[in-house]
Amino acid sequence: MSAYPTTADRARDRIQRWEPQRLVLALACIGSFSVVLDATIVSVTLPDLRADLGFTPAALPWAVNAYTLAFAGCLLFGGRCADVFGRRRILLIGMGIFAVARVAVGLAESPGFLLAARAAQGVGGALLMPVTLSMLTTTFVEPVARARALALWSAVGAAGAASGPVIGGLLTQVAGWRWVFFVLAPLGAVGMVGAILVLPRQVSGVGRARLDIVGALLVTAGITGAVLAIMRSAAVGWADATVLGSLLGGFALIGDFAVHQTYWAADPILPLDIFRVRSVSSANAVMFLLGAGFLASPVLLSLYLQDVHGYSPLLAGVGYLPVGAAMITGSRSAGWLTVRLGARRATMWCCAISATGLVCTAACIALDASYLWTVLVSGAILGFGTAAAFTPITVAATDGVSPERSGLAAGVLNTVRQTSGAVGLAAFSAVALSAGYAASFGASAVCLVAACLVAMVTMPRR
């Protein structure tokens, strides 16, 4: 018998290596789809929530903000939990919380109960999202395979963002807003079964490292306070005492957190030396600008179609489909672009395309152009460029990070992304109220131009 492996042996080895990877990729995509879907699915249900549960105009945006706030505040904690306690365990906990909270939202009979359940969803999502990214960066170690896996992961997330308004509008109009949450709850059970079957039991990476509880409390409270202040500023202004108190308190806690991580923590939840990796620090800077500029646009476009053009929730959701389809196409193209151009140049080109789409959207709104030009054409350019940019940024943000810090890197990137989204939503919603939708999209374009320039100057050239 030959001592050398035959072609059949090599093929069998490739299949055995690939099948577990495909299962991990599918599981990560289920988690990403669930989290992103719930961030956008609520936007078209807001008028029905207001009528059914008696939300005041001031409280209604918190049906979205409660989820975003809890999600952003706990992401770093969730990423570190994945490193310390193991991806399998945290994925199961996150999926479970997310599914139970989703049912609780559908059963809500008062604004307070619904907001509490939405906040619980945010906590579940914060445990879940960093795990899905960490699973991919540790499973797909070869650069080309990693870029392709992250591109598919981003495409599924884009599909969740695109389908959210459509699914939400359809279910709201046909069965009522509660079924928006009931129908999708079984997805969590599917993900939990998949985690039990696919992921290993052992803790990966950090061995006996402990979770820095003090650091987790400081950073979670600090980020929550700062994001809360930004969200409230759109409604009451920056001079309001509650806004200033939350902002200053949040910054003070974040400062205490930095001191604690540097001098006192035995096992820091965020070792600050991770930002000495140029690709990590530069990618997170670009992500902040990209998130601030883009993540408000789905909500603003939905409100624009309903408020200005009188679309129903279902029609507004369907109207957003071209943007969603372009996002999926952009995400699927991102792996190829990243491999061919490198993370830096791919990020620059994609941010430039996104900025072009935002400028065109602003111009079309100002000229009172038809849906064809405002959403179908301009929105498609915006969606393609932005979705394609997420993959090279993610590749850069996880490059050069050891496997035991993969959850940390994922948590940092997602924290930056969600915090920037809250900043952008608050800032550009205020611009839309004071100066109109055209000015709001024009200001968003400035953020994308800045993202392109920062990528050009700071991201590594390799």
N, C-alpha and C positions, 0 to 999 in steps of 0.2 A: 504493500500500500504506500502511495506517495506521501511523503512528509509535508508536502506543500499543499495549501488549501486550493481546492478546485474552484472553478467559476461558480458552481452551484453552492459550495460552502460560503463563498464570499457574498453571494446574493442572499443566502439565508441569514447571514450575519447582519447584512444591511436591513433586511426586513425586521429582524428581531430588535435592532436598534431604533428603527423608525416607528414601529407600531406604538411602543410606549410614548414616544414623542408626540405622535398624532393624538393620542388620548389626552395627554397633558395639555396640548394646544386646544383641543375641543373643550376641555374643562375650563381653561382660562378664558376662552371666548364666551362661554355661558355666563361666567361671573361678570366679565366686562359688559356684556350686553344687558344684563339685569340692572347693573348700577347706572349705566349711562341712560338706559331707557327711562328709569324712574326720575332722572333729572329733567327730562323734557316732556314726559307724558302728561304732567299735571297742568302745563301752561294753558291748554285749551279747555280744561275743566273749571277754570276759575269762576266764570260767570255762574255756572250751575252750583258750585260750592257756596257762592255768596247768597244765592237765592234759597238754597235748601237748608243751610246751617246758620244763616244769619250773620255771616262775616261782615264786619264793618269795612269800609274802603281802606282804612289804615292797616287792618289786620290781614286782609286778603293776600297781599304779597308774601306773607309768612308761610302760606301753604307751600311755596317754593323755597323761601329763605330758611325755614326750620331745617329742612333736609340739607341744604347747602352749608349752613352754618355748622351743624353737627358733623357733617362729612369733612369739611375743611379742617375743623378743629381737632379731629381724632385721627387724621391720616398718618401723621408721623408716628403716633402711638401704635396704630395698626401695623405699619411696616416693621417696626421694631419687634412687636409681638410675633410676627411671622418668623423672624430670625431667632428669637429666644425659645419660643414654644413649639416651633415646627409649622410648616405650611399646611399640612393636612389638618391639624387640630384647629388652627385659626380659620382656615377656609370653611370647615364645618360650622364653627361658631358664627362666623360672619353670615354664611348662607342661612343658618337657622334664625338668627335675629332678623335678618332682612325679610324672610318669608313671613314670619309671625307678625312683624310690624306692618307689612303690606296688607295682611288680612285685617289687622286692627284699624288701619286707615279706612278700609271699606266699611267697617262697622261703626264708625264714629257718628255720634249724635250731637256733638257740640264742637265749636271751634277749638276749645282748649284740648279736648281729647285728640282731635285730628292732628293738631300741631305737635303734641307730645309723641304720637305715633310716627309722624313724619321725621321728628328728630331721632327716634329710635331707628328708623330706616337709615338715616344718615350715619349713625354709629355702626350699624351692620355693614353698610357700604364701605366705611373707612377701614374696617377690618378686612373686607373682601378684596377691594381693588388693588392694594399693594401686593397681596399674595399672588394675584393672577399675573402681574408683571414679573414678580420675583421668580415664579415658576418657570416662565419663559426664558429669562436671562440665565438661569442656572441649568436648564434642560438643553437649550440650544446654545452651545458654546462656540461653534464654528461661525465666523462673522457673517457669511452669506446666508446660512440657514437662520441665524438669529434675525437678520434684517427681514427675511421673508416671513418668519413667524410673527415678528412685531408688526409687519405690514398687514397680515391677516387679522391679528388681534385688533389693530386700529380700525380696519375695515368693518369688523363686527361691531365695534363701538360706534362707528359712524352710522352703521345700519340701525343701531339702537336709538341714536340721536335723531335720525331721519324718520324712523317709524313711530317714534313716540307721539308726535302730534297727530299722525294719521290714526294710529290705534286708539289713542285717547279720544280724538274727535268722533270716530266711528262708534266706539262703545258708549260714549257719553250721549250721543244722539239716538242710538238704537236701544240701549239697555239702561242708561243712567250712569252717573259718574262713579258709583260704588263698584261697578263691574270692571272699571279700569284697573282696580287693584285685585279684585277676586280672581279674575281670569288668569292673571299672570303669576299668582302665588305658587302653583305647582312647579314652576320653573326652578324654584329654590330646592324643592324636594329632589328633582332630577340632578341638580348640581351636588347635593349632599350624598346621594347614592354614588354618583361618579367619583367624588372625593374618596369615599370609603373603598371603592374598588381599584382606583388608579394610583393614589398617592401612598407612599410608604409611611409606616407608623413612626419611624425614628425622627428625632429632632435633627435638622440638618444644620451644619455650619458651626454654631457657636458653642456646642457642648454644654458646659455648665454656667454659661453667662447668665446673669440675673437681669431682670427688668428694673430699670431705674424709675421707681415709682414717683419719687419727688420730681425728677425731671419730666416724667410723663404728665404729671398734674400741672406743672408750671407751663410747659409748652402748649398743652391743650387749652388751659384757661387763658393764656396769653393770646393765642391765635383766635380763639373764640371771641374774646373781648374786642380785639382789633377789627375782625370781620363784622361783628355786630355793630360797631360804631360806623363802619363804612356803609352797611346796609341801611341803618337808620338815618344817615345823613341825607339820603335822597328824599326822605319824607319831611324831616324837621329841620334840616340845615346843620352846618358844622358848629354853629354857636350854641346849640342846645346843650344843656348841662349833662344829659344822659349820654349824648354822643361824645362830648369831650371826656367825661368820666370813663366811659368804656375804652376810648382810644388811649388815653394816658395810662389807665390801668393795664390794658393789654400790652402796651410797649414796656411798661415797668416789669411786668411778669416775664416777658420775652428777654429783657435784659438780665433779670435774675436767673433765668434759665441758662443764658450764655455763660454767666459766671459759674453757675453750678456745674455745667458740663466741663468747664475748663479746669476748675480747681478741686471740686468736692466729689463728683460722681466717680464711684469705683468702676462701674460699667455704664458709661454714658449712653443715653438713648439716642443722642446725635453727636458722635465724635466730630468735632469741628474740623479736624484735619481732612475730612472727606472733601471739603471745598478747596483744598490745595490741589486736587486733581483738576487740571484746567478744563477738561472736557465736561466734568460734572458742574463746575461753577458757571461756565459760559452757557451750557445748555439750559440750566435753570433760569438764568437771566433772560435768555431768548424766550423760554416758555412763559415767563411772567408777562412779557409784552404781547406775545401771541394770544395767551388766554384772556388778557384784559381787552384786547382788541376784537376778538372773535366771539367769545362765549356768551356775550350779551345779545348777539345778532339773532339767534333763533327766537328768543322771547320777543325782541323788538319787531322782527318781521311778522310774527304771529299777531301781535297787537296792532301793527300797521294794517294788516289785511282785514282784521275784524273792525278796528275803530274807523279807519279811513274808507275802506272799500265795502264795509258791511258784510264781510264773509261770515258764515256760520262756523262753529268750531270744527265741524267735519270738513267743510270746504277750505278753511284755513290750513288744516292738517294736510289735505290733499295738495293744496297750493305750495306747500313746502317740499313736496316730494322731489322736484327737480334738484333742489339744493342737496337733499339727502342722497339722491342718486349720484350726483357729482362728488359728494364726500366719499361715498363707497368706492367710486372709480379712482379718486385721488389716493385713498388709503391703499388700494390694491396696486397702484402704480408706484407707491412710495418705496417698496423694497427694491425694485429694479433701479429707481432713481438713486437711492442711497448707495447701492453697490456700484453703479456706474460713475456717479459724481463725487461720492464721499459725503459724509454727514454735513460738513460745512457748506459746500456748494449747493447740495440739495436743499438744505434749510434756507439759504439765501434766495434761491429761485422760487421755492414754494411760498415763502413769505411775500415776495414781490408779486406773485400771481394773486395771492389773497388780498393784498393792498389794492391791486387793480380792481378786483371785484367789489371791494368796499367803496372805492371812489366812484365806480360806475353806478352802484346802488344809490349812493347819495345824490349823484347827478340826476338819475332817473326820477327819484322821489321829488327833488326840487323842481323838475320840469313837469311833474304830474304825468309821467309816462305810464303806459299800460303795464299790466301784469307781465306781458311777454318780455319787456325790457328790464323791468324793475326786479323781477324774481327769477324768471325762467333763464334769462341770459346772464345778468349781472350776479344773481345769487348763485348760479351754477359755477361761475368763475371763482367766486368767493369760497364756495364749498370745496371745490377741487383743490385749490391752493392750500387752504388751511388744513384739511384732512391729510394731505400729502406731507405737510410739514411736521406733523406729530411724530412720524416714524424716525426720521433722521435725528430729531431732537432727543427722542427716547434712546436711540442707539448711543448718542454721545453722552447722555446723562448716566448711562450704566456702563460705559466703557472704562476699563481700568479699575473696576470695583471688584473686590474679592467676593466669592460666593457667600461668605458669612455676613457680608454687608449688602447683599442684593435687595433684601427687604427694606433696609434703611434707604438705599438709593431710590427705590421705587416709592417709598413713602415721602421722601423729600420732593421728588418730581411731582407727584400727585398733589401734595400739599401746596406747592407753588402754583400748580395749574388751577386748583379749585379756589385758592385765595385770590389769584388774579382774576378769575371769573367773577367772584363776588365784588371785587373792586370795579371791574368793568361794568357789571350790571348796575351797580349803584351809580357810578359816574355817568354812564351814557343814558341811563333812564332819566337822570336829572337833566341832562342836556336835551333829551327828547321832549321833556315836559316844558322846558324853558325856551328852547330855540327850534324845536321840531325834529322830526325823524331824519331829515336830510343832514342837519348839523351833527346829529348823533352818529350817523354812519361815517360822515367825514372825519370826525374825531377818532373813530375806531381805526380808520385808515392810517392816521398818523402813528398809532401804536404799531401797526404792521410794518410800516416803513422803518420805524425805529428798530423793530425786531430784525429786519433784514440787515441793517447797518451794524447792529451789535454782533450778529452772527458773523458777518464779514470780518470784523475787527478782532473778536475775542476767541472764536472757536478754533480748535487745532486744524491745521491744513491737511493732515493725513486722511 
